[in-house]
Amino acid sequence: MDNQTAEEVASEASIERNGINMSEFSDEILLNILKHVPTHDLALSVRRVCKKFATLCLDKSLTNYVQVSRDYQVNDETVKQVVKELAAEIRTLSLSGCYWLSGSVIDQLYKCRNLVKLDLSGCRLTSLRLSKILSSLRDLRSLAIDINHGFDSNQLSSESKATLSRVTELKQTLFTPSYGVVPCCTNLERLLLYFEIHDFTREGTTVPCQLMVGQSSVPHYQNLHVFYARHAPGYVNQTILSLYLAVFSVRVPDHLRTFVISIPGNFPESGPAAKNLMDGMAKNGAVEALQLPKTWLDSSSLLHILKLSTPRYLNFSRCAVFGSHLIHCVLNDGKDLKHLVSLNLSGCVHSLATECTRKAEDDIDCQVLETLVRTCPYIRHLNLSAAHHHSPAGTEKHLCTVLAKLKSLRSLALPVCAVADEGKGSEQSSSNNLLPASNSVMLGIKKSVRIGVPAYNPKAGSETAHSSFKVLVEGNPFLEELELIGSNFSSAMPRNEPAIRKEQAPCSRARHIGDEEVAGLGKLRFLRRLTLAQLPGILNGAGLLQVAMSCRDLQVLSLANLGMLKKITYMPALMEALVHCKQLQDLRLEQPYISANAQFFQALGHCHSLRRLCIISRNGTFQPDGVLHFMSSCRDVIMCHNFTGRVMTLTCTSLIPLPMPSFLAERPSLNVVIYPLLHEGLAHVIRDVPVVHLDEITLFKSRVAEDPPHLWW
C-alpha cells in the first residue's frame, strides 16, 4: 500500500508540474473522457493513477458495458483480469470476433452472473462450455453464439435450458447442419441466423443436409418481431435455411415487423411458406424492414404489404425480374415511404429505353429516380450498383443531379458509368494539357501518358466545373461511405469456387471517369469508407492523392482494377497517398500484375492506424523482405492476406510460418495468409480464415444498405 500511495503522489505531482491538474475536473467531465478509454485499460491501469480515478473507473456507466471485440491487442490474461475485477458489474459483454481467445478464457465468463447481453460469436465454444456459462446467467436476455461441428444440444443442462427459455434475442452462426439452441428459446422476439456451412468436408465427402435426431423440434416463432437470415453460397446452406423457414407455412407471427432473407443467387421457387408469409405480413401491416428472394416476389402481395406499413429498410437486390416496373409500383403505390432510410436496388433498376435512345447499353428511366427522390426525401443509405445507368444528355435529368437533392444521404453505391456525362471523353477540351512533374501540385508524381486521353491537370478545373458528378459531391458534403463499382466488375477472389475468372470488359462510359473525378471526392471531408472498382479511366492516380490529402478521416479503402490491368500506372501515386492516410485501418487492393515491392510496403508503414491489409492479384508478385519489414515495423497490423501468383513458390512456403511465432506473443489476434490466388488448394485455405476478416475485407461485395440499420447491438 505504501508503494501504491507513493506512485499516486508522484503521478499527481507530475501532473501539477505541467500546469494541469485533472483531479480538479468535475466527475461529469472526467466520466465523459473516460468513456472513450477501453474498459480493460480503466480496470487494470487508469484506476491506479489516483484515488479519484480509482472510484470513477468503477462507475456503472463505464463498467456495465464491456466491449472487447475490435480490440485486437487484448490477450487471454487481460480478459481474465477484467472478468476477475468487474465480474459483478458487467451487464453487457461483447467478445464478437475474438477468435484468438482460448477456451479457458471463455470458461471464466460464468463468473459474470449479472449479464443481460452476451455476444460470443466467433469465439471457441462447445456444447459443454456453453452449458456451464448459461447455467449461471439467470438474467440473460440476449445471446450470440456459433454452432460448430460436434455441437450437441443434449449436453445442455436443465439450468442452461431454463436460461435459454428466457432469452428474447438470439444471433446464431451455423457451421454445421443444426437447429442449435433455437428449440430451447421459447420466447424469441429477435432471431438472426448466419449460415456458413460448406457443401463438402475437408476430406471431400458431401455434408448431409438432414438435421440430427432430437433437433427436429419446430422453432418457436410465435413472439417473433425480427427474423433475419443470411447464407453463404452452397446447396447445404440453402437446404437448412428452408427447414428453418418451414414453420412459416404453419403460422406467421402477429407482430413480425422485420423479415430479411439475404442469399446469393437464386432460391427455390416460392412454396407454402412464402405464400403464407406474404399473406400474413399483409394482414398485420407492421413491416419495417423487408428483403425477400427474388423468386418469392409477387407484385400484388408486395404492394399490399407496403400500403399498410411504414418501412424503414427495403432491399430488392438482384430482383431484375420486375425491373423498373417494380420500383415504379412501389414508389407510386406505397402508402408512406417518408420514413424509409435504407434502400438497396443493386442490380434491380433496369431501364425502359426506347430504340431511338438505345446505344451500347440502355439509358436509365429518369422518372424512377425522380419519383424516388420525391417519395423518399430522408433516405440515408442508397445502393444502385450492379446495373448500367446511362443518363441522357442535359444536367437536369442526370442521375447525379437528381441524387444531389437527397440531403440526408450518408452512404451511396453507384455504378461507374452512372456518374459519367454523355459526350465526355473524345470531345474533351485539348486545352487540358499535361503539366511537367516539377510544376504539378501532385508532389512530384511522374504522370504516365496514354495516347489520345489527356491526363488530369490539377490546375485546370474547367472540366469538373460543369460536371454532374461535381453537383452530386457538392450536394452531399456529409457522405461517409461511397462506392463506385463498375457494372461489369467481378472479383477474382472466390469463396467456394476456383479463382480462374476472365475479366469482363468495363462499360464504355466508365472510361470517362478518371483521376479528375476521383480528385473531386476530396470535397467529402467526412468520408470514412471509399470503394473504387473497375475504373479504366484512371491514368496516373493523381486523384487518389487528392483524396488522401483532403479526406483525413478515411478509415477503409478498397481499390480494384483501376486503369490498365497489365500496366499499373497509378502505383506511384498510391504510395504517395498512403503517406497521408493516418487514420486508415483497412486496405484492400485487388489488381492483376501487382508488384508489391519494398517501396510499397515502406509506404504502408506511414499508415499508423492500419490494422488489416488484403492484396489480391492474378499474376502478381511480392517481395518477401518487404512483407517481413512491414510486419515488424507496423506493430498494430493484425491481418495480412496476400493472394498473388499462380503456384506455391518457395517464397510462399518459407514466409507463411515465419512471422507467426515471432509476432504472436505481442499480437495474439494475428492472422497471416500468403497463398497463390490460382492454386487448387485455395478453397481449403479460405475456410480457415476467421469469418470476421473474410466477410468484412477479404471477399469483395457492395456493403451499402446491405443490412437494416441497428440490426444488432
C-alpha positions in Angstrom: 0.0 0.0 0.0 2.9 2.4 0.7 4.3 1.8 -2.7 0.9 2.5 -4.3 0.5 5.7 -2.3 3.9 6.9 -3.4 3.1 6.2 -7.0 -0.2 8.2 -6.7 1.6 11.2 -5.1 4.3 11.0 -7.9 1.6 10.9 -10.6 -0.2 13.9 -9.1 3.0 15.9 -8.7 3.9 15.2 -12.3 0.5 16.5 -13.5 0.8 19.6 -11.4 4.3 20.4 -12.8 2.7 20.5 -16.3 0.2 23.1 -15.1 -2.9 20.8 -15.5 -4.5 19.0 -12.5 -7.1 16.6 -13.9 -8.3 15.8 -10.4 -9.8 19.3 -10.3 -12.2 18.5 -13.2 -15.7 17.6 -12.3 -16.8 14.0 -12.1 -19.1 14.5 -15.1 -16.3 15.8 -17.3 -13.9 13.0 -16.3 -16.6 10.4 -16.9 -17.1 11.8 -20.4 -13.4 11.5 -21.0 -13.0 8.0 -19.5 -15.9 6.5 -21.6 -13.6 6.7 -24.6 -11.0 4.5 -22.8 -11.2 0.7 -23.3 -12.7 -0.9 -20.2 -9.7 -3.2 -19.6 -7.4 -0.1 -19.5 -9.7 1.5 -17.0 -9.8 -1.6 -14.8 -6.2 -2.5 -15.0 -4.3 0.8 -15.5 -6.2 4.1 -15.2 -7.8 3.3 -11.8 -4.3 3.1 -10.3 -3.4 6.7 -11.2 -5.0 8.2 -8.1 -7.8 7.7 -5.6 -10.3 9.8 -7.6 -9.7 7.7 -10.7 -9.9 4.5 -8.7 -13.5 5.5 -7.8 -14.6 6.9 -11.2 -13.2 3.9 -13.2 -15.7 1.7 -11.3 -18.7 3.9 -12.2 -21.6 1.8 -13.6 -21.7 3.9 -16.7 -18.2 2.6 -17.5 -18.3 -0.9 -16.3 -21.8 -2.1 -17.2 -20.9 -2.4 -20.9 -17.6 -4.1 -21.8 -16.7 -4.5 -25.5 -13.6 -6.5 -26.3 -14.4 -7.0 -30.0 -12.3 -5.0 -32.4 -9.7 -4.6 -29.7 -7.2 -6.9 -31.4 -4.4 -6.2 -28.9 -6.3 -7.8 -25.9 -4.9 -11.2 -24.9 -6.1 -14.0 -22.7 -4.6 -12.7 -19.5 -6.2 -9.2 -19.9 -9.7 -10.6 -20.3 -9.2 -12.9 -17.3 -8.2 -9.9 -15.2 -11.1 -7.8 -16.4 -13.5 -10.6 -15.5 -11.9 -11.0 -12.1 -12.1 -7.3 -11.3 -15.5 -6.5 -12.8 -17.5 -9.7 -12.9 -20.2 -8.4 -10.6 -20.6 -5.1 -12.5 -20.8 -6.3 -16.2 -24.2 -6.3 -17.7 -23.3 -6.3 -21.4 -20.3 -8.2 -22.7 -19.2 -8.4 -26.4 -16.5 -10.7 -27.4 -17.7 -10.8 -31.0 -15.0 -11.9 -33.5 -12.4 -12.6 -30.7 -11.3 -15.8 -32.5 -7.9 -15.7 -30.8 -9.1 -16.1 -27.2 -8.6 -19.5 -25.7 -11.3 -21.7 -24.4 -10.1 -21.3 -20.8 -10.9 -17.6 -21.1 -14.4 -18.3 -22.3 -14.8 -20.7 -19.3 -14.4 -17.7 -16.9 -17.5 -16.0 -18.1 -19.7 -18.0 -15.8 -18.5 -15.6 -13.1 -20.4 -12.7 -14.7 -23.6 -13.7 -13.2 -25.4 -10.4 -13.8 -25.0 -10.5 -17.6 -28.1 -9.4 -19.6 -26.4 -9.4 -23.0 -23.6 -11.7 -24.2 -22.0 -11.9 -27.6 -19.7 -14.8 -28.2 -19.9 -15.0 -32.0 -16.6 -16.0 -33.4 -15.3 -17.4 -30.1 -14.3 -21.0 -29.3 -17.4 -22.5 -27.9 -18.5 -26.1 -27.3 -21.8 -27.5 -26.0 -20.4 -28.2 -22.5 -18.7 -24.8 -22.3 -21.9 -23.1 -23.3 -23.9 -25.1 -20.8 -21.6 -24.1 -18.0 -21.8 -20.4 -18.8 -25.6 -20.3 -19.3 -26.3 -22.2 -16.1 -25.1 -19.2 -14.0 -26.7 -16.4 -16.1 -30.2 -16.3 -14.9 -30.8 -12.7 -16.1 -29.6 -13.3 -19.7 -31.9 -12.0 -22.4 -29.6 -11.5 -25.4 -27.2 -14.1 -26.8 -24.9 -14.5 -29.8 -23.1 -17.8 -30.4 -21.6 -20.0 -33.1 -22.7 -23.6 -33.7 -19.7 -25.6 -34.6 -19.0 -29.2 -35.6 -19.8 -31.5 -32.7 -22.3 -29.3 -31.1 -24.9 -31.4 -29.2 -27.9 -29.7 -27.6 -28.4 -32.9 -25.4 -25.3 -31.8 -23.5 -27.0 -28.6 -22.3 -28.0 -28.8 -18.6 -31.5 -28.1 -17.4 -30.3 -24.9 -15.9 -28.9 -23.7 -19.2 -32.1 -24.6 -21.0 -34.0 -22.6 -18.4 -31.8 -19.6 -19.2 -32.4 -20.1 -22.9 -36.1 -20.1 -22.4 -35.9 -16.6 -21.1 -33.7 -15.3 -24.0 -35.5 -12.9 -26.3 -32.7 -12.1 -28.7 -30.6 -14.8 -30.4 -27.9 -14.4 -33.0 -26.7 -17.8 -34.3 -24.0 -18.6 -36.8 -24.1 -22.2 -38.2 -21.0 -24.0 -39.3 -22.8 -27.4 -39.3 -26.3 -28.5 -40.0 -28.2 -27.9 -36.8 -31.1 -26.1 -35.1 -28.6 -25.0 -32.5 -30.3 -23.6 -29.4 -33.4 -22.3 -31.2 -35.7 -25.0 -30.0 -34.8 -24.1 -26.4 -35.5 -20.4 -26.9 -39.3 -20.4 -26.4 -39.7 -16.6 -26.1 -37.7 -15.3 -29.0 -38.5 -11.8 -30.3 -35.4 -11.3 -32.4 -33.7 -14.1 -34.4 -30.6 -13.6 -36.6 -29.3 -16.6 -38.5 -26.0 -16.8 -40.4 -25.3 -20.0 -42.5 -21.7 -20.7 -43.1 -21.9 -24.5 -43.8 -19.7 -26.0 -46.5 -21.1 -28.5 -49.0 -18.0 -30.7 -48.6 -15.9 -31.8 -45.7 -12.1 -31.3 -45.7 -11.9 -34.9 -46.7 -14.1 -34.3 -49.8 -17.2 -36.1 -48.6 -20.7 -34.5 -49.0 -22.1 -32.8 -45.9 -25.5 -34.3 -45.1 -28.5 -31.9 -45.1 -30.6 -33.8 -42.6 -30.7 -32.4 -39.1 -29.7 -34.7 -36.3 -32.2 -36.7 -34.4 -33.5 -34.8 -31.4 -33.0 -31.4 -33.2 -36.1 -31.5 -35.4 -38.4 -29.6 -33.0 -40.2 -26.8 -34.7 -38.6 -23.5 -33.7 -40.7 -21.2 -31.5 -41.6 -18.1 -33.6 -44.9 -17.0 -32.1 -43.5 -13.9 -30.4 -41.1 -13.1 -33.2 -40.6 -9.4 -34.2 -37.4 -9.7 -36.2 -36.3 -12.6 -38.5 -33.0 -12.2 -40.4 -31.2 -14.9 -42.3 -28.1 -14.7 -44.5 -26.3 -17.6 -46.0 -23.1 -18.2 -47.9 -23.2 -19.9 -51.3 -23.9 -23.6 -51.2 -26.6 -26.2 -51.5 -26.5 -27.2 -47.9 -26.9 -23.7 -46.6 -29.9 -23.3 -48.9 -31.5 -26.6 -47.7 -31.0 -25.9 -44.0 -32.5 -22.4 -44.4 -35.5 -23.9 -46.0 -36.0 -26.1 -42.9 -35.9 -23.0 -40.6 -38.5 -21.3 -42.9 -40.9 -24.2 -43.0 -42.5 -23.1 -39.8 -43.9 -20.0 -41.6 -46.1 -22.3 -43.7 -48.0 -23.1 -40.5 -48.3 -19.7 -38.9 -46.9 -16.2 -39.3 -46.2 -14.3 -36.1 -48.7 -11.5 -35.5 -46.0 -8.9 -34.6 -43.4 -9.7 -37.3 -42.0 -6.3 -38.4 -38.6 -7.3 -39.9 -38.2 -10.1 -42.3 -34.9 -10.3 -44.2 -33.5 -13.2 -46.2 -30.2 -12.3 -47.8 -28.9 -15.0 -50.2 -26.5 -15.3 -53.1 -28.0 -16.4 -56.4 -31.4 -18.0 -56.8 -33.5 -19.5 -54.1 -36.0 -22.3 -54.7 -39.4 -21.3 -56.1 -41.9 -19.9 -53.5 -43.8 -22.6 -51.7 -46.4 -22.7 -48.9 -44.0 -20.8 -46.5 -43.6 -17.9 -48.9 -47.3 -17.6 -49.8 -48.4 -17.8 -46.1 -45.7 -15.3 -45.1 -46.7 -12.7 -47.7 -50.3 -13.1 -46.7 -49.6 -12.9 -43.0 -47.4 -9.7 -43.3 -50.0 -8.1 -45.4 -52.6 -8.6 -42.6 -50.5 -7.4 -39.7 -49.4 -4.3 -41.6 -46.3 -3.7 -39.3 -43.4 -4.3 -41.7 -40.4 -2.0 -41.0 -37.7 -4.0 -42.9 -38.2 -6.3 -45.8 -35.9 -8.4 -48.1 -37.1 -11.5 -50.0 -35.6 -13.9 -52.5 -36.4 -12.7 -56.0 -38.3 -15.9 -56.7 -40.7 -15.1 -53.9 -41.6 -11.6 -55.0 -45.2 -11.1 -56.1 -46.0 -7.6 -57.1 -49.6 -7.6 -55.8 -48.8 -9.0 -52.4 -45.8 -6.8 -52.0 -47.7 -3.6 -52.8 -50.4 -4.7 -50.3 -47.8 -5.1 -47.6 -46.3 -1.7 -48.2 -49.6 0.1 -48.3 -50.3 -0.9 -44.8 -46.7 -0.3 -43.5 -44.2 2.4 -42.9 -40.9 0.6 -43.9 -37.5 1.9 -42.9 -35.5 -0.6 -44.9 -36.2 -2.2 -48.3 -33.9 -4.5 -50.2 -34.8 -5.6 -53.8 -31.2 -6.6 -54.7 -30.9 -8.6 -57.9 -34.7 -8.5 -58.5 -34.3 -8.0 -62.2 -37.5 -9.9 -62.9 -39.5 -6.8 -62.4 -37.0 -4.2 -63.4 -38.2 -0.5 -63.3 -41.8 -1.6 -63.2 -41.4 -2.9 -59.7 -39.8 0.3 -58.5 -42.5 2.4 -60.2 -45.2 0.4 -58.4 -43.5 0.6 -55.0 -42.8 4.3 -55.1 -46.2 5.3 -56.7 -48.5 3.0 -54.8 -46.8 2.8 -51.4 -48.8 4.5 -48.7 -46.0 6.2 -46.9 -42.3 5.9 -47.7 -41.1 9.1 -46.0 -39.7 7.0 -43.1 -37.5 5.0 -45.5 -33.8 5.3 -44.5 -32.2 2.4 -46.4 -33.0 1.2 -49.9 -31.0 -1.4 -51.9 -31.7 -1.6 -55.6 -28.4 -3.3 -56.5 -28.8 -5.0 -59.9 -32.5 -4.2 -59.8 -33.1 -1.0 -61.8 -33.2 -1.7 -65.5 -34.1 0.9 -67.9 -37.1 1.4 -70.2 -35.1 2.8 -73.1 -36.6 3.4 -76.5 -34.9 2.4 -79.7 -34.0 6.0 -80.5 -32.0 6.4 -77.3 -30.6 2.9 -77.1 -26.8 2.6 -77.6 -24.2 0.1 -76.4 -26.2 -0.2 -73.2 -29.6 1.0 -72.1 -30.4 4.5 -70.8 -32.0 4.9 -67.4 -35.6 5.8 -66.9 -35.2 9.1 -65.1 -38.7 9.1 -63.8 -37.8 6.2 -61.5 -35.2 8.2 -59.6 -37.1 11.5 -59.7 -40.0 9.7 -58.0 -37.6 8.1 -55.6 -36.2 11.5 -54.5 -39.7 12.9 -54.2 -41.2 10.0 -52.3 -38.2 9.2 -50.0 -36.6 12.6 -49.2 -34.9 11.4 -45.9 -33.2 8.3 -47.2 -29.7 7.9 -45.7 -28.4 4.7 -47.4 -28.9 4.0 -51.1 -27.4 1.3 -53.3 -27.8 1.4 -57.1 -24.8 -0.7 -58.1 -24.5 -3.7 -60.3 -26.5 -2.2 -63.2 -26.0 0.1 -66.2 -27.2 3.6 -65.6 -26.8 5.9 -68.6 -28.3 9.3 -68.1 -29.4 11.2 -71.1 -27.9 14.5 -72.3 -28.6 17.5 -70.1 -27.7 18.1 -66.5 -31.3 18.3 -65.1 -32.0 14.7 -66.0 -28.6 13.3 -65.0 -28.6 10.7 -62.2 -26.1 12.7 -60.2 -28.1 15.9 -60.4 -31.2 14.1 -59.2 -29.5 12.3 -56.3 -27.9 15.6 -55.2 -31.3 16.6 -53.9 -31.2 13.8 -51.2 -29.6 15.9 -48.5 -29.7 13.2 -45.8 -27.5 10.7 -47.7 -24.7 9.2 -45.7 -23.8 6.1 -47.8 -24.1 5.7 -51.5 -23.2 3.0 -54.0 -23.3 3.7 -57.8 -22.1 2.0 -61.0 -19.2 3.9 -62.5 -21.0 4.6 -65.8 -23.8 6.3 -63.9 -21.6 9.3 -62.9 -20.3 10.0 -66.5 -21.6 12.8 -68.6 -22.7 11.9 -72.1 -20.2 13.1 -74.7 -17.3 13.4 -72.3 -14.1 11.7 -73.4 -13.2 12.2 -77.0 -14.7 15.6 -77.0 -12.7 16.8 -74.1 -11.0 20.1 -74.5 -7.5 19.9 -75.8 -6.6 22.8 -73.5 -6.3 20.3 -70.7 -2.6 19.8 -71.4 -0.1 17.8 -69.4 1.9 19.6 -66.8 5.5 18.9 -66.2 6.0 16.9 -63.0 8.0 19.7 -61.5 5.1 22.1 -61.9 2.4 19.8 -60.6 0.8 20.1 -57.2 0.8 16.4 -57.0 4.0 16.4 -55.1 6.4 15.1 -57.7 4.3 12.3 -59.2 5.5 11.4 -62.7 2.5 11.4 -65.0 2.0 8.5 -67.3 0.6 9.3 -70.7 -2.0 7.3 -72.5 -2.2 8.3 -76.2 -5.5 10.0 -77.1 -6.6 10.6 -73.5 -5.4 13.7 -71.6 -4.1 13.1 -68.0 -5.7 15.0 -65.1 -4.4 18.6 -64.8 -4.9 19.7 -61.2 -4.7 23.4 -62.1 -7.2 23.2 -64.9 -10.6 22.6 -63.2 -12.7 23.6 -66.2 -14.0 20.1 -66.9 -15.4 19.4 -63.4 -16.8 23.0 -63.2 -20.0 21.9 -65.0 -19.9 18.1 -64.4 -22.9 16.3 -63.0 -20.7 14.3 -60.7 -19.5 17.6 -59.1 -23.1 18.6 -58.5 -23.6 15.3 -56.6 -20.5 15.7 -54.5 -21.2 19.3 -53.6 -24.9 18.5 -52.9 -24.0 15.7 -50.4 -20.9 17.0 -48.4 -21.7 14.8 -45.4 -21.3 11.5 -47.2 -19.4 9.0 -45.0 -19.4 6.0 -47.4 -19.1 5.9 -51.2 -18.8 3.0 -53.6 -18.1 3.5 -57.3 -18.2 0.0 -58.8 -18.1 -1.0 -62.5 -21.3 -2.6 -63.7 -19.3 -5.5 -65.1 -16.9 -5.9 -62.3 -16.5 -9.3 -60.6 -13.8 -10.0 -58.0 -11.1 -12.6 -58.7 -11.3 -13.7 -55.1 -13.7 -16.6 -54.9 -15.5 -18.2 -51.9 -16.1 -21.8 -52.8 -15.2 -22.0 -56.5 -11.9 -21.8 -58.4 -10.3 -18.3 -58.8 -9.8 -18.6 -62.6 -12.1 -16.0 -64.0 -11.9 -13.9 -67.1 -12.3 -10.2 -66.5 -15.3 -8.7 -68.3 -14.8 -5.6 -70.3 -15.9 -2.4 -68.5 -18.8 -0.4 -69.7 -17.8 2.1 -72.4 -18.9 5.1 -70.4 -16.8 4.0 -67.4 -13.8 5.1 -69.4 -14.8 8.7 -69.0 -14.4 8.6 -65.2 -10.7 9.1 -64.2 -8.3 11.0 -61.9 -10.2 14.2 -62.3 -13.5 12.8 -60.9 -11.7 10.9 -58.2 -9.9 14.1 -57.1 -13.3 15.7 -56.7 -14.1 13.3 -53.9 -11.6 15.3 -51.8 -14.5 17.6 -51.1 -16.2 14.9 -49.0 -14.4 15.9 -45.7 -16.4 13.3 -43.7 -15.7 10.4 -45.9 -14.7 7.3 -43.9 -15.2 4.4 -46.4 -14.3 4.5 -50.1 -14.5 1.7 -52.7 -13.4 2.2 -56.3 -13.6 -0.8 -58.6 -13.2 -1.1 -62.4 -12.3 2.4 -63.4 -10.4 2.1 -66.6 -10.1 5.8 -67.0 -7.5 6.1 -64.1 -4.1 7.2 -65.6 -1.6 8.5 -63.1 -3.7 8.1 -59.9 -3.4 11.8 -59.0 -7.0 11.7 -57.8 -6.1 9.2 -55.1 -3.5 11.5 -53.7 -6.0 14.4 -53.6 -8.5 12.2 -51.7 -5.8 11.1 -49.2 -4.8 14.7 -48.6 -8.3 16.0 -48.1 -10.3 13.2 -46.5 -8.3 12.9 -43.3 -10.9 10.6 -41.6 -10.7 7.9 -44.3 -10.6 4.6 -42.4 -11.5 1.9 -45.1 -10.1 2.0 -48.7 -10.8 -0.7 -51.3 -9.3 -0.4 -54.8 -9.9 -2.9 -57.6 -8.9 -3.0 -61.3 -8.1 0.7 -61.8 -6.6 1.9 -65.1 -4.9 -0.5 -67.4 -4.8 -4.0 -66.0 -1.4 -5.1 -67.3 0.4 -1.8 -66.7 -0.3 -0.3 -63.3 0.4 3.4 -63.8 -1.2 4.6 -60.6 1.0 2.8 -58.1 3.5 5.7 -57.5 0.5 8.0 -56.7 -1.0 5.4 -54.4 2.3 5.0 -52.5 2.5 8.8 -52.0 -1.2 8.9 -51.0 -0.6 6.3 -48.3 1.7 8.6 -46.5 -1.2 10.9 -45.8 -3.6 8.2 -44.7 -3.1 8.5 -40.9 -6.5 7.1 -40.0 -6.6 4.3 -42.5 -7.5 1.0 -40.8 -8.4 -1.4 -43.6 -6.8 -1.5 -47.1 -7.9 -3.9 -49.8 -6.1 -3.8 -53.1 -7.2 -6.1 -56.0 -5.4 -5.7 -59.3 -3.7 -8.1 -61.8 0.0 -7.9 -62.2 0.7 -6.0 -59.0 4.3 -5.8 -57.9 4.2 -5.4 -54.1 7.8 -4.4 -53.7 9.8 -2.9 -50.7 8.8 0.6 -51.6 5.1 -0.2 -51.5 5.4 -1.8 -48.0 7.5 1.1 -46.9 4.7 3.5 -47.9 2.3 1.3 -45.9 4.4 1.9 -42.9 3.2 5.5 -42.8 -0.4 4.3 -42.2 0.0 4.3 -38.4 -3.6 3.2 -37.8 -3.5 0.3 -40.3 -4.9 -3.0 -38.9 -5.9 -5.1 -41.9 -4.3 -5.5 -45.3 -5.5 -7.6 -48.2 -3.8 -7.9 -51.6 -5.3 -9.9 -54.4 -3.5 -10.1 -57.7 -3.7 -12.6 -60.5 -0.2 -12.9 -61.9 1.1 -10.6 -59.2 4.3 -10.7 -57.2 5.5 -9.6 -53.8 8.8 -9.0 -52.1 9.3 -11.2 -49.0 11.7 -8.9 -47.3 9.2 -6.0 -47.7 6.5 -8.1 -46.0 8.7 -9.0 -43.1 9.9 -5.5 -42.6 6.4 -4.2 -42.8 5.1 -6.7 -40.2 8.0 -5.9 -37.9 7.7 -2.1 -38.1 3.8 -1.9 -38.1 3.1 -3.4 -34.7 -0.7 -2.9 -34.8 -1.3 -4.8 -38.1 -3.2 -8.0 -37.1 -4.3 -9.2 -40.6 -2.1 -9.6 -43.7 -3.6 -11.5 -46.6 -1.6 -11.8 -49.8 -3.1 -13.9 -52.6 -0.8 -13.5 -55.6 0.6 -15.6 -58.4 -0.3 -19.0 -59.7 1.7 -21.7 -58.0 3.0 -22.4 -54.5 6.5 -21.0 -54.7 9.5 -21.4 -52.4 8.9 -17.9 -51.2 5.3 -18.7 -50.0 6.3 -21.8 -48.2 9.1 -20.2 -46.4 7.3 -17.0 -45.5 4.0 -18.4 -44.2 5.3 -19.8 -40.9 8.0 -17.2 -40.4 6.1 -14.2 -39.0 3.7 -16.2 -36.7 5.9 -17.3 -33.8 7.8 -14.1 -33.6 4.7 -11.8 -33.7 2.0 -13.8 -31.9 3.4 -13.0 -28.4 2.6 -9.3 -28.8 -0.3 -9.7 -31.4 -2.4 -12.7 -30.2 -5.0 -12.0 -32.9 -2.5 -12.0 -35.8 -3.9 -13.7 -39.0 -1.4 -14.1 -41.8 -2.3 -15.9 -45.1 0.1 -15.9 -48.0 -1.1 -18.2 -50.8 -1.3 -18.3 -54.6 -4.6 -17.0 -55.9 -4.9 -19.6 -58.6 -3.8 -22.6 -56.5 -6.2 -25.5 -56.4 -6.0 -25.6 -52.6 -7.2 -22.0 -52.2 -10.7 -23.1 -51.1 -9.3 -25.0 -48.1 -7.3 -22.0 -47.1 -10.3 -19.7 -47.3 -12.4 -21.8 -44.9 -9.7 -21.3 -42.2 -9.9 -17.5 -42.4 -11.8 -16.0 -39.4 -15.3 -15.1 -40.6 -14.9 -11.5 -39.3 -12.0 -10.9 -41.7 -13.4 -13.0 -44.6 -16.7 -11.2 -44.6 -15.5 -7.7 -44.0 -12.4 -7.3 -46.2 -11.2 -10.5 -48.0 -14.3 -11.1 -50.0 -15.4 -8.2 -52.2 -19.0 -7.1 -52.1 -21.1 -3.9 -52.1 -21.8 -3.1 -48.5 -24.1 0.0 -48.7 -27.6 -0.8 -47.5 -26.6 -4.4 -47.1 -28.4 -4.8 -43.8 -31.1 -2.9 -41.9 -29.7 -0.2 -39.6 -29.3 -1.2 -35.9 -29.8 -4.9 -36.7 -27.9 -6.0 -33.6 -26.5 -4.2 -30.6 
